[in-house]
C-alpha cells in the first residue's frame, strides 16, 4: 500500500520571491545524530508549518509545511484535492512556530488562507490500485504576513541539488508506528518529530525491487536507508526535506514529502520527495504574480 505525504512550504513575499540573508537558520541547533526518530522543540525547525483541513477536523495536523516567504505556503497538490478540502481557501488553516499540535505554545502563530494554487501540470495516477502523483506541488497564500522571530523563520530554496549521500532531515507530525496500515488521527504524533534521511542514488531507487519506473529522478528525490530505518510516513505528507547548504551555513529545502510505502521504513522502500530545484521557477513566478 502506498501513502501520500501532504506537502506544505510556507513562503514569504518581500517584494521578490528570493532567499533572504537569514533564511535557513534556526535558534535551536541540530547537533545529535538520531536513530528511531526524535522529538523537536520550538525553534528547532522554525520553517515547519502545520496545515489543518477544516474538512477533516479530527486531525490535529493534516499536512506538514515549510516557511519560505512571509505570506505563502507550498504544499503537495494531492494535499489540496477536493477530498481533503480542495482549492477553497476557507477550508484551510496554517500554524507556524509550534512543536505541539495538541497544546497551545507561546510563540505559535495561526493564519487563514486566501489563495490555493495547484501546479498546472499536476496529475494523479494509480499503479496496482494505489494512488501516486507527478508535479505534486501547490501554493497557499496566507491572509497576512507571518512575524519572523526565534520560533518562526523561512527556509532557503537551493540553487543546486544536494549530492547523493548528503545527510538530510525530514520532519512532521505523521503516524508514529511504521507499520500502521489503517492509521487515523489517534496514530499521529502530537509533537513534531524528525529523523535523518540520506539522499540515495537515483540508480538504486530506479531498480525494480525498489521503485522501478515510478522513480523519475528529474522531478523526484529518493532518500532514506537501503536496509530500512526511521522514515517519513503517512501524515508527514508535505513536510520539509532539508539539507545543509554547500557551505554548511544554513538549511535548504531540497524536497517535499510526497509518497512512500506501507509499512513505512521497510527495506528497499525509501520515501520519495518532490525535487524542489525542479519547481523553484514555478514557485517564484507564481508568488510574484499573485
C-alpha positions in Angstrom: 0.0 0.0 0.0 1.3 3.5 -0.9 0.8 6.6 1.2 0.9 10.2 0.2 2.7 12.8 2.2 0.8 16.1 2.3 3.3 18.8 1.4 3.5 22.3 2.5 6.0 25.0 2.3 5.3 28.5 3.6 6.8 31.2 1.5 7.4 34.9 2.3 6.6 37.7 0.0 9.1 40.5 0.5 8.7 42.1 -2.9 10.6 39.3 -4.7 10.4 35.6 -4.1 14.1 35.0 -3.4 16.2 33.9 -0.4 16.9 36.4 2.3 20.0 36.7 4.4 18.7 35.0 7.4 16.8 32.1 5.8 17.5 28.5 6.8 18.8 29.4 10.3 17.3 28.0 13.5 17.5 29.4 17.0 18.0 25.8 18.3 20.9 23.8 16.8 20.8 20.3 15.4 23.8 18.5 17.0 22.7 14.9 17.6 22.5 12.0 15.1 19.4 10.0 15.9 18.1 6.5 15.4 14.5 5.9 15.9 13.3 9.4 15.5 13.5 12.3 17.9 11.1 14.9 19.2 11.7 18.5 18.2 11.4 21.6 20.4 10.2 25.1 19.4 12.7 26.9 17.3 14.5 23.8 16.0 12.6 23.8 12.7 11.2 27.4 12.6 10.1 26.9 8.9 7.9 24.0 9.7 4.2 24.6 9.2 1.1 22.6 10.1 -1.7 22.7 7.6 -5.2 21.9 9.1 -8.1 20.9 6.8 -11.5 22.1 8.2 -13.0 19.3 6.2 -11.2 16.8 8.5 -11.4 18.5 11.9 -10.4 15.3 13.8 -6.8 15.6 12.5 -4.7 17.9 14.7 -2.4 18.4 11.7 -3.4 17.4 8.2 -0.2 18.2 6.3 3.3 19.4 7.0 4.8 22.6 5.6 7.8 24.8 5.3 8.0 28.6 5.6 9.7 30.3 2.6 8.2 33.7 2.1 6.2 35.5 4.8 2.8 35.0 3.1 2.9 31.8 1.1 2.8 28.0 1.7 4.0 25.4 -0.7 2.1 22.1 -0.4 1.6 18.9 -2.3 -1.1 19.3 -5.0 -2.6 16.0 -3.8 -2.9 17.5 -0.4 -5.4 20.1 -1.6 -7.5 17.8 -3.7 -11.3 18.1 -3.3 -11.5 15.1 -0.8 -9.1 16.9 1.6 -10.5 20.4 1.3 -9.9 21.4 -2.3 -8.8 24.8 -3.5 -11.3 26.6 -1.4 -9.1 28.8 0.8 -11.8 28.8 3.5 -11.2 25.1 4.1 -7.6 25.6 5.4 -5.7 27.0 8.4 -2.0 27.2 8.8 0.1 27.2 12.0 3.8 28.1 12.4 6.1 28.5 15.3 5.0 25.3 17.1 6.2 21.9 18.1 3.0 20.6 19.6 -0.3 20.4 17.7 -2.2 19.3 20.8 -1.3 22.1 23.2 -1.0 25.8 23.0 2.6 27.1 22.9 3.7 30.7 23.4 5.0 31.9 20.1 2.6 29.9 17.9 1.1 31.9 15.0 -2.2 31.0 13.3 -3.3 32.0 9.8 -6.2 31.7 7.4 -5.6 31.1 3.7 -6.7 33.4 0.8 -5.4 31.5 -2.2 -4.8 27.9 -3.1 -2.9 27.3 -6.4 -2.2 23.8 -7.8 0.7 23.2 -10.2 -0.8 23.3 -13.7 0.8 20.0 -14.7 -0.1 18.1 -11.6 -1.7 14.7 -12.3 -2.7 11.8 -10.3 -2.5 8.2 -11.4 -2.6 4.7 -10.0 -0.3 1.7 -10.0 -1.9 -1.6 -8.9 -4.8 0.4 -7.4 -2.5 2.6 -5.4 -2.5 6.4 -5.9 0.6 8.3 -6.9 1.2 11.8 -8.3 3.5 13.8 -10.6 4.3 17.5 -10.3 2.9 17.2 -6.8 3.2 20.8 -5.7 0.7 23.6 -4.7 0.9 27.0 -3.1 -1.3 28.6 -0.4 -1.3 32.3 0.4 -1.7 33.3 4.0 -4.1 36.1 4.9 -1.3 38.3 6.3 2.5 38.2 6.6 4.0 36.0 9.3 6.1 37.5 12.1 9.7 36.2 11.9 11.2 35.6 15.4 13.0 32.9 17.3 10.3 30.3 16.6 9.4 31.3 13.0 11.8 31.7 10.1 11.7 30.9 6.4 13.8 28.2 4.7 16.1 28.8 1.8 15.5 27.4 -1.7 18.5 25.7 -3.2 20.5 26.9 -6.2 21.5 23.3 -6.9 20.7 19.7 -5.9 22.4 18.3 -2.8 24.8 15.4 -3.5 24.0 11.7 -3.1 24.9 10.6 0.4 24.1 14.0 2.0 22.6 13.6 5.4 19.3 15.5 5.2 16.4 15.7 7.6 12.7 15.1 7.3 10.2 16.3 10.0 6.5 16.1 10.6 3.5 15.1 12.8 2.8 11.8 11.0 1.9 8.5 12.4 4.4 7.2 15.0 4.2 3.5 14.1 6.0 2.4 10.9 3.5 -0.4 10.5 0.2 1.3 10.7 -1.8 0.4 7.6 -5.2 1.9 8.7 -4.0 4.9 10.6 -6.2 7.6 11.9 -5.9 10.8 13.9 -5.1 8.9 17.1 -2.0 7.5 15.5 -0.5 10.8 14.7 2.3 12.4 16.8 1.2 15.3 19.0 4.7 16.6 18.9 6.9 17.4 15.9 9.4 14.6 15.1 12.4 14.5 12.9 14.9 12.0 11.5 17.9 11.9 9.2 17.3 10.7 5.7 20.4 10.5 3.4 20.0 11.1 -0.3 20.1 7.8 -2.2 21.5 7.3 -5.7 18.7 7.6 -8.3 20.1 4.4 -10.0 19.4 2.5 -6.8 15.9 3.9 -6.4 15.1 3.0 -10.0 15.9 -0.6 -9.6 12.9 -3.0 -10.0 12.9 -4.1 -6.3 12.9 -0.5 -5.1 10.7 1.9 -7.1 11.5 0.9 -10.7 9.9 3.1 -13.3 7.9 5.0 -10.7 11.1 6.8 -9.7 11.6 9.8 -12.0 14.8 11.4 -10.9 14.3 14.6 -12.9 11.3 15.6 -10.6 11.8 13.4 -7.6 14.4 12.8 -4.8 14.7 9.4 -3.1 16.1 9.4 0.5 16.3 7.1 3.4 18.2 3.9 4.2 18.5 0.9 1.9 18.3 -1.5 4.9 15.2 0.2 6.2 15.0 2.6 9.2 13.1 5.5 10.5 11.5 7.4 7.7 8.6 9.7 6.8 5.2 8.1 7.0 1.5 8.8 6.5 0.6 12.2 7.8 4.1 13.6 7.2 2.9 14.4 3.7 4.0 17.8 2.5 6.6 18.2 5.2 10.1 19.7 4.5 13.1 17.6 3.4 16.0 19.9 4.3 19.7 19.6 3.6 22.8 21.7 4.5 23.8 24.4 2.1 27.1 23.8 0.3 29.0 26.0 2.8 27.1 24.5 5.8 25.9 27.8 7.0 22.1 27.2 6.6 19.4 24.7 5.7 17.8 24.5 2.3 14.6 22.9 1.2 15.6 20.1 -1.2 12.4 18.1 -1.2 8.7 17.9 -0.3 7.3 14.8 1.2 5.2 13.1 -1.4 4.7 9.3 -1.2 6.1 6.0 0.0 5.2 2.5 1.1 3.3 0.9 4.0 4.7 -0.5 6.2 6.9 2.6 6.4 10.7 2.3 6.8 10.8 -1.1 5.1 14.0 -2.3 3.4 14.4 -1.0 -0.1 11.3 1.3 0.1 12.6 4.8 1.0 10.4 7.8 0.8 10.0 9.8 -2.4 10.1 13.6 -2.3 9.4 16.2 -5.0 12.7 17.7 -6.1 12.5 21.4 -5.2 15.0 22.6 -7.8 12.6 21.4 -10.5 9.8 23.6 -9.1 11.7 26.6 -7.9 11.0 28.7 -11.0 7.3 28.0 -10.9 7.2 28.7 -7.1 8.9 32.1 -7.6 6.9 33.1 -10.7 3.6 32.2 -9.1 4.4 34.2 -5.9 5.5 37.2 -7.8 2.4 37.3 -10.0 -0.1 36.8 -7.1 
